[in-house]
Each structure stands twice: as C-alpha cells, then as structure tokens.
Amino acid sequence: MHPRKVLLGAQARTGSIPVCDHYSGVEVRMRKSLQLQAEMAQEFGACVFDVTLDCEDGAPVGGEADHAALVTELALASAPDARVAVRVHPVDHPAFEADIATIARAAQRWCHVMLPKVESAADVERAVRVLDAAGATAVPVHALIESPAAVHRAFDIAAHPRVQSLSFGLMDFVSAHGGAIPGDAMGAQGQFTHPLVVRAKLEIASACHAQGKAPSHGVVTEFKDKAALAAAARRAARELGFTRMWSIHPDQIRVLLEAFAPDARDIDTAASIILAAARADWAPISHAGKLEDRASYRYHWQVLERAHQTGRKLPPETLGWFQPPVT
C-alpha cells in the first residue's frame, strides 16, 4: 500500500502543494511564467511551482473585466498538467463577482483561487457561495491574511473546508498598524525581528498546521538580493513552520526551491526508513539504533514528498511512489 494512504489517510496535509507560488499580473510576464513553469517541470520531472495570475494588482483601474478575461484565456490555453491559479479582487470589491463569473469559465484549470484581504470565515463562505453558483464547485480556496483582525481569526478561517492554504500579506499587515510598526519590518530581515510581525506569522502557521492546511509565507521585495531571499526562506521554513512561499520575480523561484528542499542526507535517511517500514508492513522497526514507528514514518514520508516537490534527486527505489501520481 502507498505510504500516503497508510500514514496520512484522506486528510489533506501541508505538504500536498508546491512550495513556491509565483505571482504575475502583466500579460507578457504571465505568459513567460507559464512557459518557465513548463520548462522547469520538464527539467525536474514534476511541477515545482504554481503560477498565480493576478487580477487584483494586475488589472488596471477600469480594465478589470478585460484582465479577468485575459487570465481566463491563459488558463484555458495552458498545458493539461500545469498548475495555474488566479487571485481575484476582495469580496467587497465591485469587481469581485464579475471576476468570479469570468474565471469560472476555466474552473477545471484552476488549481486554486486566491482571496485577498480576507477578514473572517464569513468572507470565505461568501466567496465560496459565489464560486459555487458560477459552477466552480471543486476549486480550492486560498486566503490572504493582511490585517490584525484577520490574524486574530486565522484559526476560524483555516478551518473552512474549502480553504487549502493561508498566506501572510506582510506589507498590508504592517501598514494596517498606522505607523506603529516601522517600515523596516517590511524588509527581508526586519520582518523576522519585529515582535508583532513574527507573532502574526506564528499564528498563521499554527492555524494552518492545526487544520492540515499549507501556511504560505509572503514576499521578499528585495528580489535582486538572492542571499537575503534565501536567508528569509530558510527562516520561514525552519523556524516558523511555513511550507510554502511567494515569488514575485522569476529569479526568486530556484532560490525558494533550494531553501525549502531537504538536504541530500535527510532524503537518504528518510528513504531508508520508509523502505524498511514498507518491508515491515508499517510495523515498528529499529533503524540505526533508534525506534521508528508510524509517527516518525509520517515525518520521513513528508521529507520525501517535499524532496519530490522541490525537484530533488530521489533514490531509485522510491520513484514508484511518485510516478504515476496516486489517485
């Protein structure tokens, strides 16, 4: 039996979607992002990042309808195995329902719909009702948490059954404090030292893990500083529990994949333990002088899944678990 079924059952887990979510809203960049996704999927043997086509920040004022039509056509023209998402306008924006009516034409192509400026579970429920009425009943929803009140309600938002992931909107969160948080808290380093920002991240990550959803870290705006990006991504993953992160420039994608990937030694250890566990029909085993059982098997299986999602090389004996996908 496949490890995913033995160890995790039917519950959605935090590692089930790519670790990188790449945002693009300008037509030429959206097209290039989809092409890059296809090229890197060929290179790594898996789709290693989502492409989210942006209606909220990408659409010019007054051009919302045309932009929604554009991103819908791009999704419909994308490869069958592409992972394409869309960020619509907030639920209280005049263009929200029109966005949904348009993008629902590509309902079968969206891997998720990102809802910005979510303040409560009621916002999610309203969005889901509109999606369902438009025929997009199977599309997962991601919620962007951007205010102190939304952070307070993060556990309720994460608990909604259609929510797959919560993201942290750093810049809006800082500006929502009316100058009480200094501007350097929006930077690659300052966002990991200001207590209110760190607390918000921990609340979002904790809410997601409590519900088996994916916590997605926000942007690093210094997109040309790869060292700063890598350091921020490693801290997000290893200190704060995030399993996913936004990219806002193509140069950030490979940096994020590397930062969120397990190292080769951890991959080899995980493969060795999972293979031995499978041979023992998932009963407890002794490995390198340590007891291993289903609790640790879950962790080691998640290491292998993350390695696959980040394009790392896997031991040949494990490849059958990843190709073809389990349904």
MOMO-V78772 format. One record per run of one state. SS is the DSSP state (a for helix, b for strand, c for the rest). FROM is the first residue (numbers start at 1). TO is the last residue. If there is no record, write none. Layout:
ss = <SS:SS>
from = <FROM:FROM>
to = <TO:TO>
This chain:
ss = <c:a:c:b:c:a:c:b:c:a:c:b:c:a:c:b:c:a:c:b:c:a:c:a:c:b:c:a:c:a:c:a:c:a:c:b:c:a:c:b:c:a:c:a:c:b:c:b:c:a:c:a:c>
from = <1:3:9:20:25:27:45:49:55:64:78:84:89:96:107:110:116:121:134:141:146:148:153:154:160:163:169:170:176:183:187:190:193:195:212:214:218:226:239:244:248:250:261:264:280:285:288:290:293:294:310:316:322>
to = <2:8:19:24:26:44:48:54:63:77:83:88:95:106:109:115:120:133:140:145:147:152:153:159:162:168:169:175:182:186:189:192:194:211:213:217:225:238:243:247:249:260:263:279:284:287:289:292:293:309:315:321:327>
